[in-house]
Amino acid sequence: MIKRLTIFFTSIDEIKEALLDRCNSGNNRIINVAALSLDNFRNPQYNPQESKAVFWKPQNCSFIVMTSNLLDGWNSLVTIISKHLSVPYLEIALHEDYRVFHYNNRYVRVMWDGKWDFYEYGTPFPFELLDQYANRLIKKRLTIDMIINYAKQLNVDITDPNMYCSNEDAIYFSNHWH
């Protein structure tokens, strides 16, 4: 399972259009449209020489998944696409020391930054385990299992192996930093 995903509730053609319209210039470019391979995206880095993202339509799903080789999930690219398309997206991070659930205007995060920190904003969803957010142990206020279950409530099952397979070509996008 990939530990940082963004799910766009749109089509692959809309994503490609947004990339071409808003991002395909200078050092940014679509480098390939080909069969899905996640090999280069399993170990994200803080500051790689080349930022890479891949977008794919999982089997039996109506949404598009993005992951990148950046620890932050390439937030700036996510923002550009979501604003250009005006579509909702779900952002999740499942690292031991950094966990995020972000959907529309709801954001919940727990992270280690020299000490454990918990942050939330927006109106909670009915499925959220609000009592858990008051846990004395801050790192247990938002667990990986909670995020997986929250995503399932939005009809996104990141534990399903079909989530990481596609019958369609994926879009590979990059930015070279020279």
ROVEXGU-976115 format. One record per residue: x, y, z of N, C-alpha, C in turn. Coordinates in steps of 0.05 Angstrom, whole numbers, padded with zeros to 5 digits, always signed. Layout:
REM residues N
XYZXYZXYZ...
END
This chain:
REM residues 178
+00017-00024+00000+00000+00000+00000+00018+00025+00000+00011+00044-00017+00025+00069-00018+00017+00086+00006+00035+00101+00018+00030+00115+00043+00020+00143+00040+00020+00154+00015+00011+00181+00011-00004+00182-00016-00031+00187-00015-00048+00186-00039-00066+00211-00039-00071+00220-00063-00092+00240-00067-00112+00228-00087-00137+00229-00081-00158+00218-00098-00174+00242-00108-00175+00245-00135-00190+00266-00148-00216+00253-00158-00238+00265-00152-00264+00255-00161-00271+00267-00188-00256+00257-00208-00259+00267-00236-00248+00245-00254-00245+00251-00280-00236+00231-00299-00206+00235-00306-00194+00215-00317-00166+00217-00325-00162+00238-00347-00182+00241-00365-00181+00261-00386-00181+00289-00374-00197+00294-00353-00197+00320-00340-00170+00326-00327-00158+00305-00314-00132+00309-00302-00111+00316-00324-00111+00302-00346-00093+00307-00367-00096+00335-00378-00121+00344-00381-00127+00371-00391-00116+00392-00371-00120+00387-00345-00109+00406-00325-00079+00407-00326-00066+00385-00329-00037+00384-00330-00027+00399-00355-00040+00394-00378-00032+00408-00403-00038+00438-00401-00061+00446-00390-00068+00474-00389-00052+00490-00369-00048+00478-00345-00037+00494-00323-00008+00487-00316+00002+00464-00324+00028+00455-00313+00048+00447-00333+00041+00445-00358+00059+00433-00378+00077+00454-00392+00095+00467-00376+00112+00487-00386+00138+00487-00370+00159+00500-00381+00184+00501-00367+00195+00474-00361+00201+00469-00336+00212+00443-00328+00190+00422-00322+00165+00431-00322+00142+00413-00317+00134+00401-00343+00129+00375-00343+00119+00363-00368+00107+00335-00362+00088+00328-00380+00079+00300-00380+00101+00284-00394+00112+00265-00380+00134+00250-00391+00125+00225-00405+00102+00215-00398+00094+00189-00409+00064+00184-00403+00051+00170-00421+00025+00159-00417+00028+00129-00423+00028+00113-00402+00035+00085-00405+00022+00068-00383+00027+00042-00385+00017+00024-00364+00026+00032-00337+00010+00027-00317+00016+00035-00289+00039+00019-00277+00058+00034-00266+00080+00022-00250+00085+00040-00226+00084+00029-00202+00087+00045-00178+00115+00042-00166+00133+00029-00180+00159+00023-00168+00174+00048-00159+00172+00070-00173+00187+00094-00166+00173+00111-00145+00151+00102-00134+00135+00118-00116+00132+00106-00088+00146+00085-00082+00142+00072-00057+00158+00084-00034+00179+00099-00040+00196+00112-00019+00199+00141-00025+00179+00158-00017+00181+00186-00023+00205+00199-00009+00214+00222-00020+00237+00236-00010+00229+00265-00003+00246+00278+00012+00241+00306+00019+00247+00324-00004+00269+00321-00017+00278+00340-00038+00293+00326-00060+00278+00311-00077+00292+00297-00098+00299+00316-00121+00318+00308-00138+00326+00324-00161+00304+00327-00181+00286+00307-00182+00264+00307-00201+00239+00300-00186+00219+00318-00186+00193+00311-00175+00177+00296-00195+00165+00274-00186+00149+00257-00204+00122+00251-00191+00102+00249-00209+00075+00242-00200+00064+00222-00220+00047+00205-00211+00032+00187-00229+00003+00189-00222-00014+00189-00243-00043+00190-00240-00054+00165-00254-00073+00152-00241-00085+00128-00253-00114+00125-00244-00129+00111-00260-00157+00104-00254-00157+00075-00244-00162+00070-00218-00161+00043-00208-00183+00026-00221-00179+00000-00222-00199-00019-00232-00225-00015-00216-00247-00016-00230-00274-00015-00217-00279+00010-00200-00266+00033-00207-00270+00058-00192-00276+00080-00211-00289+00101-00201-00296+00123-00218-00279+00148-00212-00258+00145-00196-00241+00167-00189-00212+00163-00199-00196+00183-00196-00168+00182-00204-00150+00184-00179-00129+00168-00178-00110+00168-00156-00084+00181-00165-00072+00196-00148-00046+00208-00153-00028+00201-00129-00003+00195-00136+00018+00194-00115+00043+00206-00128+00061+00213-00111+00086+00226-00120+00110+00215-00105+00133+00223-00114+00158+00215-00099+00165+00236-00078+00148+00255-00072+00153+00276-00052+00138+00269-00026+00151+00274-00004+00139+00268+00022+00113+00283+00026+00111+00308+00016+00086+00323+00020+00064+00316+00000+00069+00297-00018+00049+00288-00037+00047+00308-00060+00065+00327-00063+00066+00348-00083+00041+00365-00080+00038+00377-00056+00014+00393-00050+00009+00415-00069+00030+00428-00080+00025+00450-00098+00012+00441-00124+00020+00417-00134+00007+00406-00158-00022+00398-00152-00027+00387-00129-00054+00380-00121-00072+00405-00121-00062+00426-00109-00077+00451-00107-00083+00462-00135-00063+00463-00153-00067+00473-00180-00089+00457-00194-00087+00431-00193-00107+00414-00207-00135+00417-00195-00137+00417-00169-00164+00419-00156-00176+00446-00162-00161+00467-00162-00172+00494-00168-00179+00496-00197-00163+00485-00215-00169+00487-00243-00194+00471-00250-00197+00448-00239-00220+00431-00245-00244+00436-00227-00241+00449-00205-00262+00454-00186-00275+00427-00178-00259+00408-00171-00269+00381-00163-00259+00375-00134-00275+00360-00119-00266+00352-00093-00243+00332-00095-00227+00331-00074-00206+00311-00073-00203+00302-00044-00192+00278-00041-00186+00266-00015-00156+00262-00013-00144+00273+00008-00116+00270+00012-00111+00253+00037-00095+00233+00035-00089+00217+00059-00059+00211+00060-00049+00211+00085-00021+00204+00090-00021+00184+00113-00006+00162+00109-00007+00140+00128+00020+00133+00139+00037+00152+00144+00063+00148+00156+00061+00145+00186+00079+00131+00198+00078+00127+00227+00080+00154+00242+00096+00173+00231+00100+00198+00245+00086+00222+00232+00069+00216+00212+00054+00237+00198+00029+00225+00186+00005+00232+00196-00019+00221+00186-00039+00243+00180-00052+00242+00157-00070+00263+00148-00096+00251+00136-00118+00263+00143-00143+00259+00129-00153+00286+00121-00156+00291+00095-00164+00318+00085-00183+00313+00062-00208+00322+00066-00229+00320+00046-00245+00346+00046-00246+00359+00023-00259+00385+00020-00249+00404+00042-00266+00415+00059-00257+00434+00079-00252+00421+00106-00249+00395+00107-00243+00381+00132-00215+00371+00131-00200+00378+00152-00171+00370+00153-00166+00360+00182-00154+00337+00184-00146+00326+00210-00118+00314+00206-00100+00322+00225-00072+00314+00222-00060+00308+00249-00043+00288+00251-00026+00284+00274+00002+00280+00263+00022+00292+00276+00049+00289+00266+00070+00292+00289+00093+00281+00284+00116+00284+00302+00133+00306+00291+00137+00327+00307+00154+00350+00300+00170+00358+00325+00186+00339+00335+00200+00343+00361+00182+00335+00384+00156+00336+00380+00136+00327+00398+00111+00321+00381+00092+00306+00392+00068+00300+00377+00050+00324+00376+00039+00329+00353+00021+00352+00349-00004+00342+00335-00027+00352+00344-00053+00345+00332-00066+00371+00323-00078+00370+00299-00090+00394+00287-00115+00386+00272-00136+00401+00274-00160+00396+00258-00174+00423+00252-00187+00424+00229-00205+00446+00223-00227+00436+00205-00248+00452+00203-00271+00445+00187-00292+00429+00203-00315+00426+00191-00337+00412+00204-00332+00382+00203-00333+00368+00225-00329+00339+00225-00351+00324+00209-00343+00302+00197-00362+00285+00184-00376+00267+00205-00400+00258+00200-00414+00241+00219-00399+00215+00226-00383+00205+00208-00368+00180+00212-00343+00183+00228-00334+00207+00234-00309+00211+00249-00312+00202+00278-00290+00192+00288-00289+00183+00316-00279+00206+00334-00297+00225+00339-00290+00250+00352-00279+00246+00380-00289+00226+00394-00279+00220+00421-00249+00213+00421-00240+00201+00399-00212+00193+00397-00194+00217+00396-00204+00240+00385-00188+00264+00383-00180+00276+00410-00193+00267+00431-00187+00276+00458-00168+00257+00473-00158+00237+00459-00141+00217+00472-00117+00231+00484-00110+00223+00508-00087+00235+00522-00061+00232+00506-00058+00209+00493-00034+00204+00476-00040+00216+00448-00028+00238+00443-00034+00253+00418-00030+00236+00394-00009+00219+00393-00004+00203+00369-00027+00183+00363-00044+00178+00383-00067+00159+00379-00093+00174+00372-00092+00200+00369-00116+00215+00363-00125+00210+00334-00107+00204+00316-00113+00198+00288-00095+00175+00280-00106+00151+00278-00090+00128+00271-00093+00121+00242-00075+00104+00233-00076+00095+00205-00102+00080+00200-00111+00063+00219-00136+00049+00216-00160+00068+00214-00159+00090+00229-00181+00110+00228-00182+00122+00200-00159+00129+00189-00158+00142+00162-00169+00122+00141-00160+00097+00143-00170+00077+00124-00200+00075+00126-00211+00074+00150-00240+00073+00153-00254+00098+00144-00243+00121+00149-00255+00146+00139-00256+00146+00109-00234+00137+00096-00234+00136+00066-00256+00116+00056-00259+00094+00070-00280+00075+00062-00308+00087+00064-00312+00105+00083-00338+00119+00085-00343+00137+00061-00321+00144+00047-00323+00160+00023-00321+00143-00002-00325+00117+00001-00324+00097-00020-00296+00095-00033-00276+00098-00017-00248+00095-00027-00235+00075-00008-00230+00051-00019-00217+00029-00004-00188+00026-00012-00171+00039+00004-00142+00039-00003-00129+00012+00004-00144-00006+00017-00133-00032+00023-00139-00053+00001-00156-00045-00018-00164-00063-00040-00141-00064-00060-00130-00088-00066-00108-00090-00085-00115-00077-00113-00141-00078-00120-00149-00066-00146-00144-00035-00146-00141-00023-00123-00136+00005-00122-00109+00012-00135-00091-00008-00136-00064-00003-00146-00060-00017-00173-00082-00022-00187-00082-00034-00214-00100-00017-00232-00094-00017-00257-00110-00002-00275-00112-00016-00302-00135-00015-00315-00139-00025-00342-00133-00004-00363-00127+00020-00354-00122+00042-00372-00093+00052-00367-00083+00067-00387-00057+00079-00384-00057+00100-00362-00034+00102-00348-00030+00122-00327-00016+00146-00340-00017+00169-00326-00003+00193-00335+00020+00197-00315+00044+00200-00327+00068+00206-00311+00076+00235-00316+00080+00249-00294+00086+00278-00296+00111+00284-00280+00127+00302-00289+00152+00308-00274+00160+00337-00275+00178+00344-00257+00190+00370-00256+00219+00366-00249+00237+00375-00267+00266+00372-00262+00276+00397-00248+00292+00394-00228+00304+00416-00213+00334+00416-00220+00342+00434-00237+00371+00435-00244+00383+00461-00235
END
